[in-house]
Structure formats: C-alpha cells, structure tokens
C-alpha cells in the first residue's frame, strides 16, 4: 500500500507540473491577445470620437461630404482625423460615441481565451492523474 501511495503522490506532482505548462503558455497568449484587442478597440473608439467631433464642428461641410459621397464610408483624412487617405469609417457609425469601458473590453476578450486555457489545463491534470491511478492500482 505504501508504494501505491508513493506512486499516486508522484503522479500528482507530475500532473501539477505538466498542467502548469499549458496554463502558463495559454495564460500568456490570452493576455497578449486580449491586450491587442483592447488597443484595437481603443483606436476605433478614438477614431469615432474624432469623426463625431469633426461632424459637430462643421456640420454643414460634413453633410456636404455625406451627400456627395459615392460610398457609405467617410474618409478620415477629409474630417481631419487621419494623415493617410485609407482610413475610413461608415457614415452610420458617426454618432454620439459612448464612454469607452476598458474593463468590459478587456474582460470580454480575455474570458473566452482563459476558459479554453483552464479547460486544457484541467484535462492535462486529469489525464495524468488517471494514468497514475491505473499504474498505482497494478502495484498492489
């Protein structure tokens, strides 16, 4: 019985060690990708705020561009919000922009990625422990 406990304890330690690997790798990837999504959403929000303020400053000019436009996008260079001629937003998006919520954006992006990471970590732990239980049962 003592050797069975020793084997079980050894597999428990091995399971924790092996489960830490996907936890660390997946956690790092989740944090980096969530931060990237946060930066992207923040830039989009700043762009919409700039376009809305340009609309408020010179409403007449804005509506002239709107009715003369051949596309449904407003080019931000015309509004003074960008230096490149390729940045654009849809005219429908230019409206009163709600306050940007950093926490909601970051947590929404991180929640699904961390859920997958924790599921993989738990699966690794359970598989290694199950192998330990099977091998420990043969020792008796």
TORDRENGU-876607 format. One record per atom (N, C-alpha, C): atom name; x negated, y, z; residue number from 0; residue in one letter. Coordinates in steps of 0.001 Angstrom, whole numbers. Each point is the difference from the previous one (the first is absolute). Layout:
(rec 'CA', (X, Y, Z), NUM, 'A')
...
***
This chain:
(rec 'N', (-813, -1192, 0), 0, 'X')
(rec 'CA', (813, 1192, 0), 0, 'X')
(rec 'C', (-858, 1258, 0), 0, 'X')
(rec 'N', (-1151, -27, 650), 1, 'X')
(rec 'CA', (-857, 1181, 81), 1, 'X')
(rec 'C', (-560, 365, -1370), 1, 'X')
(rec 'N', (-351, -1009, -802), 2, 'X')
(rec 'CA', (-528, 297, -1328), 2, 'X')
(rec 'C', (1099, 565, -905), 2, 'X')
(rec 'N', (1233, -448, 202), 3, 'X')
(rec 'CA', (1124, 529, -774), 3, 'X')
(rec 'C', (215, 1478, 311), 3, 'X')
(rec 'N', (-82, 373, 1271), 4, 'X')
(rec 'CA', (130, 1412, 389), 4, 'X')
(rec 'C', (-1149, 828, -553), 4, 'X')
(rec 'N', (-1182, -558, 47), 5, 'X')
(rec 'CA', (-1173, 709, -511), 5, 'X')
(rec 'C', (137, 264, -1502), 5, 'X')
(rec 'N', (484, -1006, -726), 6, 'X')
(rec 'CA', (209, 164, -1444), 6, 'X')
(rec 'C', (1087, 1038, -257), 6, 'X')
(rec 'N', (1097, -75, 785), 7, 'X')
(rec 'CA', (1092, 955, -170), 7, 'X')
(rec 'C', (-477, 1422, 292), 7, 'X')
(rec 'N', (-780, 166, 1053), 8, 'X')
(rec 'CA', (-529, 1323, 351), 8, 'X')
(rec 'C', (-957, 496, -1086), 8, 'X')
(rec 'N', (-789, -894, -557), 9, 'X')
(rec 'CA', (-912, 377, -1074), 9, 'X')
(rec 'C', (750, 436, -1252), 9, 'X')
(rec 'N', (1085, -718, -330), 10, 'X')
(rec 'CA', (790, 395, -1160), 10, 'X')
(rec 'C', (761, 1306, 253), 10, 'X')
(rec 'N', (368, 238, 1256), 11, 'X')
(rec 'CA', (643, 1285, 328), 11, 'X')
(rec 'C', (-974, 1150, -256), 11, 'X')
(rec 'N', (-1218, -161, 424), 12, 'X')
(rec 'CA', (-1012, 1039, -244), 12, 'X')
(rec 'C', (-284, 172, -1493), 12, 'X')
(rec 'N', (-91, -1118, -699), 13, 'X')
(rec 'CA', (-216, 53, -1447), 13, 'X')
(rec 'C', (1175, 675, -700), 13, 'X')
(rec 'N', (1221, -308, 443), 14, 'X')
(rec 'CA', (1191, 614, -603), 14, 'X')
(rec 'C', (4, 1505, 205), 14, 'X')
(rec 'N', (-362, 443, 1176), 15, 'X')
(rec 'CA', (-54, 1449, 263), 15, 'X')
(rec 'C', (-1063, 653, -872), 15, 'X')
(rec 'N', (-1148, -627, -119), 16, 'X')
(rec 'CA', (-1068, 553, -827), 16, 'X')
(rec 'C', (423, 85, -1468), 16, 'X')
(rec 'N', (577, -1092, -519), 17, 'X')
(rec 'CA', (403, 0, -1408), 17, 'X')
(rec 'C', (1200, 914, -259), 17, 'X')
(rec 'N', (891, 152, 976), 18, 'X')
(rec 'CA', (1150, 893, -169), 18, 'X')
(rec 'C', (-421, 1468, 58), 18, 'X')
(rec 'N', (-1107, 279, 652), 19, 'X')
(rec 'CA', (-472, 1386, 73), 19, 'X')
(rec 'C', (-494, 498, -1356), 19, 'X')
(rec 'N', (-454, -902, -844), 20, 'X')
(rec 'CA', (-533, 403, -1314), 20, 'X')
(rec 'C', (1084, 625, -875), 20, 'X')
(rec 'N', (1148, -678, -255), 21, 'X')
(rec 'CA', (1023, 681, -809), 21, 'X')
(rec 'C', (608, 1209, 705), 21, 'X')
(rec 'N', (4, -18, 1335), 22, 'X')
(rec 'CA', (522, 1157, 725), 22, 'X')
(rec 'C', (-868, 1224, -231), 22, 'X')
(rec 'N', (-1304, -162, 88), 23, 'X')
(rec 'CA', (-901, 1133, -211), 23, 'X')
(rec 'C', (-4, 463, -1456), 23, 'X')
(rec 'N', (-74, -951, -914), 24, 'X')
(rec 'CA', (-28, 368, -1425), 24, 'X')
(rec 'C', (1341, 603, -428), 24, 'X')
(rec 'N', (1094, -681, 345), 25, 'X')
(rec 'CA', (1325, 498, -375), 25, 'X')
(rec 'C', (347, 1314, 677), 25, 'X')
(rec 'N', (-399, 146, 1255), 26, 'X')
(rec 'CA', (250, 1257, 712), 26, 'X')
(rec 'C', (-742, 1160, -630), 26, 'X')
(rec 'N', (-1233, -239, -384), 27, 'X')
(rec 'CA', (-791, 1046, -650), 27, 'X')
(rec 'C', (613, 383, -1347), 27, 'X')
(rec 'N', (388, -992, -775), 28, 'X')
(rec 'CA', (621, 281, -1302), 28, 'X')
(rec 'C', (1322, 737, 193), 28, 'X')
(rec 'N', (790, -418, 981), 29, 'X')
(rec 'CA', (1289, 659, 257), 29, 'X')
(rec 'C', (-194, 1459, 391), 29, 'X')
(rec 'N', (-976, 269, 834), 30, 'X')
(rec 'CA', (-248, 1384, 421), 30, 'X')
(rec 'C', (-473, 845, -1172), 30, 'X')
(rec 'N', (-919, -527, -803), 31, 'X')
(rec 'CA', (-516, 768, -1134), 31, 'X')
(rec 'C', (1076, 263, -1049), 31, 'X')
(rec 'N', (799, -1011, -332), 32, 'X')
(rec 'CA', (1054, 187, -993), 32, 'X')
(rec 'C', (1101, 921, 521), 32, 'X')
(rec 'N', (302, -77, 1282), 33, 'X')
(rec 'CA', (1010, 888, 576), 33, 'X')
(rec 'C', (-485, 1440, 5), 33, 'X')
(rec 'N', (-1271, 190, 293), 34, 'X')
(rec 'CA', (-566, 1345, -35), 34, 'X')
(rec 'C', (27, 558, -1425), 34, 'X')
(rec 'N', (-286, -846, -974), 35, 'X')
(rec 'CA', (62, 425, -1398), 35, 'X')
(rec 'C', (1428, 393, -389), 35, 'X')
(rec 'N', (983, -785, 440), 36, 'X')
(rec 'CA', (1407, 332, -272), 36, 'X')
(rec 'C', (394, 1300, 690), 36, 'X')
(rec 'N', (-530, 236, 1195), 37, 'X')
(rec 'CA', (282, 1232, 722), 37, 'X')
(rec 'C', (-566, 1207, -738), 37, 'X')
(rec 'N', (-1220, -107, -476), 38, 'X')
(rec 'CA', (-624, 1106, -735), 38, 'X')
(rec 'C', (766, 274, -1288), 38, 'X')
(rec 'N', (410, -1039, -699), 39, 'X')
(rec 'CA', (756, 160, -1235), 39, 'X')
(rec 'C', (1346, 682, 261), 39, 'X')
(rec 'N', (695, -424, 1039), 40, 'X')
(rec 'CA', (1290, 613, 339), 40, 'X')
(rec 'C', (-179, 1447, 439), 40, 'X')
(rec 'N', (-1086, 279, 702), 41, 'X')
(rec 'CA', (-268, 1368, 436), 41, 'X')
(rec 'C', (-271, 913, -1192), 41, 'X')
(rec 'N', (-771, -482, -967), 42, 'X')
(rec 'CA', (-263, 806, -1200), 42, 'X')
(rec 'C', (1285, 268, -774), 42, 'X')
(rec 'N', (840, -1021, -112), 43, 'X')
(rec 'CA', (1282, 162, -695), 43, 'X')
(rec 'C', (862, 1037, 720), 43, 'X')
(rec 'N', (17, -62, 1321), 44, 'X')
(rec 'CA', (777, 953, 788), 44, 'X')
(rec 'C', (-527, 1419, -185), 44, 'X')
(rec 'N', (-1317, 172, 35), 45, 'X')
(rec 'CA', (-584, 1333, -203), 45, 'X')
(rec 'C', (307, 537, -1392), 45, 'X')
(rec 'N', (-12, -885, -985), 46, 'X')
(rec 'CA', (326, 403, -1366), 46, 'X')
(rec 'C', (1437, 484, -91), 46, 'X')
(rec 'N', (921, -730, 617), 47, 'X')
(rec 'CA', (1400, 399, -32), 47, 'X')
(rec 'C', (236, 1290, 769), 47, 'X')
(rec 'N', (-722, 183, 1113), 48, 'X')
(rec 'CA', (113, 1254, 739), 48, 'X')
(rec 'C', (-479, 1178, -837), 48, 'X')
(rec 'N', (-1100, -177, -699), 49, 'X')
(rec 'CA', (-530, 1060, -846), 49, 'X')
(rec 'C', (975, 321, -1131), 49, 'X')
(rec 'N', (551, -1027, -624), 50, 'X')
(rec 'CA', (952, 220, -1088), 50, 'X')
(rec 'C', (1256, 701, 513), 50, 'X')
(rec 'N', (448, -368, 1182), 51, 'X')
(rec 'CA', (1187, 646, 563), 51, 'X')
(rec 'C', (-270, 1463, 333), 51, 'X')
(rec 'N', (-1172, 273, 551), 52, 'X')
(rec 'CA', (-328, 1398, 310), 52, 'X')
(rec 'C', (-158, 814, -1279), 52, 'X')
(rec 'N', (-524, -605, -1066), 53, 'X')
(rec 'CA', (-93, 709, -1282), 53, 'X')
(rec 'C', (1387, 276, -554), 53, 'X')
(rec 'N', (899, -931, 199), 54, 'X')
(rec 'CA', (1385, 192, -442), 54, 'X')
(rec 'C', (646, 1145, 780), 54, 'X')
(rec 'N', (-290, 83, 1276), 55, 'X')
(rec 'CA', (579, 1060, 830), 55, 'X')
(rec 'C', (-595, 1365, -311), 55, 'X')
(rec 'N', (-1295, 42, -342), 56, 'X')
(rec 'CA', (-669, 1269, -304), 56, 'X')
(rec 'C', (556, 644, -1253), 56, 'X')
(rec 'N', (17, -755, -1081), 57, 'X')
(rec 'CA', (430, 541, -1283), 57, 'X')
(rec 'C', (1061, -922, -583), 57, 'X')
(rec 'N', (1182, 124, 527), 58, 'X')
(rec 'CA', (1093, -877, -389), 58, 'X')
(rec 'C', (374, 163, -1466), 58, 'X')
(rec 'N', (-64, 1225, -492), 59, 'X')
(rec 'CA', (353, 266, -1399), 59, 'X')
(rec 'C', (-944, -730, -956), 59, 'X')
(rec 'N', (-1294, 114, 250), 60, 'X')
(rec 'CA', (-1000, -667, -832), 60, 'X')
(rec 'C', (158, -1519, 71), 60, 'X')
(rec 'N', (282, -498, 1193), 61, 'X')
(rec 'CA', (182, -1444, 181), 61, 'X')
(rec 'C', (1148, -500, -853), 61, 'X')
(rec 'N', (1127, 679, 42), 62, 'X')
(rec 'CA', (1153, -453, -774), 62, 'X')
(rec 'C', (-223, 151, -1504), 62, 'X')
(rec 'N', (-787, 986, -395), 63, 'X')
(rec 'CA', (-347, 140, -1410), 63, 'X')
(rec 'C', (-801, -1231, -455), 63, 'X')
(rec 'N', (-983, -422, 822), 64, 'X')
(rec 'CA', (-762, -1211, -321), 64, 'X')
(rec 'C', (917, -1218, -26), 64, 'X')
(rec 'N', (928, -50, 922), 65, 'X')
(rec 'CA', (903, -1146, 98), 65, 'X')
(rec 'C', (833, -155, -1273), 65, 'X')
(rec 'N', (565, 1102, -497), 66, 'X')
(rec 'CA', (864, -97, -1175), 66, 'X')
(rec 'C', (-776, -97, -1307), 66, 'X')
(rec 'N', (-1259, 456, 5), 67, 'X')
(rec 'CA', (-817, -107, -1206), 67, 'X')
(rec 'C', (-761, -1325, -56), 67, 'X')
(rec 'N', (-16, -734, 1071), 68, 'X')
(rec 'CA', (-790, -1240, 76), 68, 'X')
(rec 'C', (582, -1068, -911), 68, 'X')
(rec 'N', (-901, -715, -638), 69, 'X')
(rec 'CA', (424, -1113, -863), 69, 'X')
(rec 'C', (-3, -1319, 769), 69, 'X')
(rec 'N', (-563, 11, 1211), 70, 'X')
(rec 'CA', (-20, -1198, 842), 70, 'X')
(rec 'C', (690, 325, 1318), 70, 'X')
(rec 'N', (152, -1003, 813), 71, 'X')
(rec 'CA', (634, 203, 1304), 71, 'X')
(rec 'C', (-1035, 239, 1097), 71, 'X')
(rec 'N', (-1234, 266, -411), 72, 'X')
(rec 'CA', (-1057, 227, 979), 72, 'X')
(rec 'C', (-473, 1440, -51), 72, 'X')
(rec 'N', (-381, 478, 1154), 73, 'X')
(rec 'CA', (-578, 1341, 105), 73, 'X')
(rec 'C', (-1503, -170, 150), 73, 'X')
(rec 'N', (-751, 649, -840), 74, 'X')
(rec 'CA', (-1447, -87, 96), 74, 'X')
(rec 'C', (-477, 980, 1065), 74, 'X')
(rec 'N', (-783, -515, 922), 75, 'X')
(rec 'CA', (-382, 771, 1168), 75, 'X')
(rec 'C', (-938, 1147, -328), 75, 'X')
(rec 'N', (-691, -82, -1120), 76, 'X')
(rec 'CA', (-883, 1097, -398), 76, 'X')
(rec 'C', (826, 1247, -308), 76, 'X')
(rec 'N', (1172, -181, -607), 77, 'X')
(rec 'CA', (870, 1137, -281), 77, 'X')
(rec 'C', (502, 652, 1287), 77, 'X')
(rec 'N', (217, -823, 1017), 78, 'X')
(rec 'CA', (498, 518, 1271), 78, 'X')
(rec 'C', (-1117, 556, 878), 78, 'X')
(rec 'N', (-1240, -220, -401), 79, 'X')
(rec 'CA', (-1135, 468, 788), 79, 'X')
(rec 'C', (-370, -937, 1132), 79, 'X')
(rec 'N', (374, -1255, -112), 80, 'X')
(rec 'CA', (-251, -961, 1074), 80, 'X')
(rec 'C', (-1123, -976, -320), 80, 'X')
(rec 'N', (-571, 81, -1187), 81, 'X')
(rec 'CA', (-1051, -934, -382), 81, 'X')
(rec 'C', (-912, 654, -1018), 81, 'X')
(rec 'N', (-1218, -488, -75), 82, 'X')
(rec 'CA', (-955, 516, -977), 82, 'X')
(rec 'C', (2, -805, -1288), 82, 'X')
(rec 'N', (517, -1226, 58), 83, 'X')
(rec 'CA', (32, -839, -1195), 83, 'X')
(rec 'C', (1380, 65, -640), 83, 'X')
(rec 'N', (50, -196, -1275), 84, 'X')
(rec 'CA', (1260, 61, -714), 84, 'X')
(rec 'C', (774, -1298, 14), 84, 'X')
(rec 'N', (-528, -1026, 650), 85, 'X')
(rec 'CA', (636, -1309, -19), 85, 'X')
(rec 'C', (881, -266, 1213), 85, 'X')
(rec 'N', (-182, 733, 1079), 86, 'X')
(rec 'CA', (802, -217, 1196), 86, 'X')
(rec 'C', (1407, 515, -227), 86, 'X')
(rec 'N', (974, -822, 345), 87, 'X')
(rec 'CA', (1392, 379, -234), 87, 'X')
(rec 'C', (902, -626, 1054), 87, 'X')
(rec 'N', (1140, 645, 211), 88, 'X')
(rec 'CA', (1065, -550, 834), 88, 'X')
(rec 'C', (1304, 153, -765), 88, 'X')
(rec 'N', (962, -822, 342), 89, 'X')
(rec 'CA', (1310, 104, -648), 89, 'X')
(rec 'C', (714, 1237, 527), 89, 'X')
(rec 'N', (756, 654, -875), 90, 'X')
(rec 'CA', (753, 1178, 424), 90, 'X')
(rec 'C', (986, -358, 1111), 90, 'X')
(rec 'N', (518, -1221, -24), 91, 'X')
(rec 'CA', (953, -426, 1023), 91, 'X')
(rec 'C', (-637, -94, 1380), 91, 'X')
(rec 'N', (-1298, -226, 55), 92, 'X')
(rec 'CA', (-687, -129, 1294), 92, 'X')
(rec 'C', (-269, 1348, 652), 92, 'X')
(rec 'N', (46, 1060, -792), 93, 'X')
(rec 'CA', (-330, 1319, 545), 93, 'X')
(rec 'C', (1226, 533, 710), 93, 'X')
(rec 'N', (-17, -132, 1270), 94, 'X')
(rec 'CA', (1074, 488, 854), 94, 'X')
(rec 'C', (-584, 246, 1370), 94, 'X')
(rec 'N', (863, 260, 959), 95, 'X')
(rec 'CA', (-495, 220, 1347), 95, 'X')
(rec 'C', (-638, -1293, 497), 95, 'X')
(rec 'N', (-1246, 95, 376), 96, 'X')
(rec 'CA', (-783, -1176, 381), 96, 'X')
(rec 'C', (101, -187, 1515), 96, 'X')
(rec 'N', (410, -1197, 440), 97, 'X')
(rec 'CA', (59, -228, 1444), 97, 'X')
(rec 'C', (-1400, -69, 603), 97, 'X')
(rec 'N', (-40, 140, 1312), 98, 'X')
(rec 'CA', (-1271, -62, 724), 98, 'X')
(rec 'C', (-658, -1360, -230), 98, 'X')
(rec 'N', (-1312, 7, -211), 99, 'X')
(rec 'CA', (-740, -1242, -232), 99, 'X')
(rec 'C', (-253, -692, 1332), 99, 'X')
(rec 'N', (441, -1237, 113), 100, 'X')
(rec 'CA', (-147, -769, 1226), 100, 'X')
(rec 'C', (-1159, -983, -151), 100, 'X')
(rec 'N', (-1129, 345, 605), 101, 'X')
(rec 'CA', (-1208, -820, -116), 101, 'X')
(rec 'C', (219, -1381, 590), 101, 'X')
(rec 'N', (616, -41, 1172), 102, 'X')
(rec 'CA', (167, -1276, 700), 102, 'X')
(rec 'C', (888, -951, -786), 102, 'X')
(rec 'N', (1123, 484, -524), 103, 'X')
(rec 'CA', (906, -857, -747), 103, 'X')
(rec 'C', (-663, -528, -1271), 103, 'X')
(rec 'N', (-745, 847, -670), 104, 'X')
(rec 'CA', (-669, -420, -1224), 104, 'X')
(rec 'C', (-1074, -1044, 291), 104, 'X')
(rec 'N', (-799, 251, 1018), 105, 'X')
(rec 'CA', (-1079, -927, 342), 105, 'X')
(rec 'C', (542, -1317, 544), 105, 'X')
(rec 'N', (988, 72, 880), 106, 'X')
(rec 'CA', (522, -1235, 589), 106, 'X')
(rec 'C', (764, -830, -1030), 106, 'X')
(rec 'N', (703, 671, -900), 107, 'X')
(rec 'CA', (718, -744, -1037), 107, 'X')
(rec 'C', (-940, -760, -911), 107, 'X')
(rec 'N', (-1122, 611, -327), 108, 'X')
(rec 'CA', (-967, -662, -871), 108, 'X')
(rec 'C', (-747, -1108, 739), 108, 'X')
(rec 'N', (-237, 192, 1286), 109, 'X')
(rec 'CA', (-815, -950, 744), 109, 'X')
(rec 'C', (800, -1193, 510), 109, 'X')
(rec 'N', (1292, 181, 220), 110, 'X')
(rec 'CA', (796, -1040, 632), 110, 'X')
(rec 'C', (34, -1302, -803), 110, 'X')
(rec 'N', (243, 94, -1278), 111, 'X')
(rec 'CA', (87, -1223, -804), 111, 'X')
(rec 'C', (-1370, -671, -140), 111, 'X')
(rec 'N', (-1031, 804, -170), 112, 'X')
(rec 'CA', (-1342, -577, -159), 112, 'X')
(rec 'C', (-472, -681, 1286), 112, 'X')
(rec 'N', (276, 602, 1132), 113, 'X')
(rec 'CA', (-405, -612, 1265), 113, 'X')
(rec 'C', (845, -1229, 311), 113, 'X')
(rec 'N', (1259, -10, -437), 114, 'X')
(rec 'CA', (836, -1180, 188), 114, 'X')
(rec 'C', (-557, -1199, -732), 114, 'X')
(rec 'N', (-423, 206, -1222), 115, 'X')
(rec 'CA', (-607, -1081, -784), 115, 'X')
(rec 'C', (-1302, -455, 650), 115, 'X')
(rec 'N', (-798, 948, 455), 116, 'X')
(rec 'CA', (-1265, -324, 658), 116, 'X')
(rec 'C', (227, -835, 1255), 116, 'X')
(rec 'N', (973, 401, 809), 117, 'X')
(rec 'CA', (271, -752, 1225), 117, 'X')
(rec 'C', (550, -1391, -299), 117, 'X')
(rec 'N', (797, -132, -1064), 118, 'X')
(rec 'CA', (523, -1316, -375), 118, 'X')
(rec 'C', (-1133, -933, -437), 118, 'X')
(rec 'N', (-930, 502, -779), 119, 'X')
(rec 'CA', (-1141, -812, -442), 119, 'X')
(rec 'C', (-873, -375, 1199), 119, 'X')
(rec 'N', (-209, 947, 902), 120, 'X')
(rec 'CA', (-809, -262, 1194), 120, 'X')
(rec 'C', (643, -1091, 855), 120, 'X')
(rec 'N', (1296, 107, 199), 121, 'X')
(rec 'CA', (697, -1016, 792), 121, 'X')
(rec 'C', (-43, -1364, -689), 121, 'X')
(rec 'N', (138, -21, -1309), 122, 'X')
(rec 'CA', (-54, -1267, -737), 122, 'X')
(rec 'C', (-1364, -658, 149), 122, 'X')
(rec 'N', (-1063, 763, -87), 123, 'X')
(rec 'CA', (-1353, -554, 168), 123, 'X')
(rec 'C', (-155, -579, 1403), 123, 'X')
(rec 'N', (465, 742, 1004), 124, 'X')
(rec 'CA', (-118, -465, 1379), 124, 'X')
(rec 'C', (763, -1308, 209), 124, 'X')
(rec 'N', (1240, -47, -496), 125, 'X')
(rec 'CA', (835, -1192, 195), 125, 'X')
(rec 'C', (-586, -1204, -734), 125, 'X')
(rec 'N', (-501, 194, -1197), 126, 'X')
(rec 'CA', (-571, -1120, -762), 126, 'X')
(rec 'C', (-1224, -575, 714), 126, 'X')
(rec 'N', (-879, 853, 476), 127, 'X')
(rec 'CA', (-1199, -486, 691), 127, 'X')
(rec 'C', (377, -677, 1313), 127, 'X')
(rec 'N', (969, 560, 721), 128, 'X')
(rec 'CA', (439, -641, 1245), 128, 'X')
(rec 'C', (646, -1351, -269), 128, 'X')
(rec 'N', (770, -101, -1093), 129, 'X')
(rec 'CA', (631, -1279, -339), 129, 'X')
(rec 'C', (-1054, -1054, -329), 129, 'X')
(rec 'N', (-1035, 398, -706), 130, 'X')
(rec 'CA', (-1100, -930, -288), 130, 'X')
(rec 'C', (-659, -443, 1300), 130, 'X')
(rec 'N', (-158, 918, 935), 131, 'X')
(rec 'CA', (-567, -333, 1309), 131, 'X')
(rec 'C', (867, -966, 778), 131, 'X')
(rec 'N', (1322, 188, -51), 132, 'X')
(rec 'CA', (900, -910, 705), 132, 'X')
(rec 'C', (-45, -1410, -598), 132, 'X')
(rec 'N', (-92, -68, -1317), 133, 'X')
(rec 'CA', (-58, -1308, -657), 133, 'X')
(rec 'C', (-1310, -695, 362), 133, 'X')
(rec 'N', (-1110, 711, -95), 134, 'X')
(rec 'CA', (-1292, -617, 315), 134, 'X')
(rec 'C', (-84, -327, 1489), 134, 'X')
(rec 'N', (517, 874, 851), 135, 'X')
(rec 'CA', (-10, -247, 1447), 135, 'X')
(rec 'C', (841, -1205, 375), 135, 'X')
(rec 'N', (1042, -277, -763), 136, 'X')
(rec 'CA', (863, -1153, 292), 136, 'X')
(rec 'C', (-687, -1322, -311), 136, 'X')
(rec 'N', (-936, -6, -937), 137, 'X')
(rec 'CA', (-709, -1223, -357), 137, 'X')
(rec 'C', (-1112, -346, 985), 137, 'X')
(rec 'N', (-399, 941, 821), 138, 'X')
(rec 'CA', (-1103, -221, 923), 138, 'X')
(rec 'C', (421, -945, 1121), 138, 'X')
(rec 'N', (1265, 45, 386), 139, 'X')
(rec 'CA', (461, -864, 1111), 139, 'X')
(rec 'C', (-254, -1406, -348), 139, 'X')
***
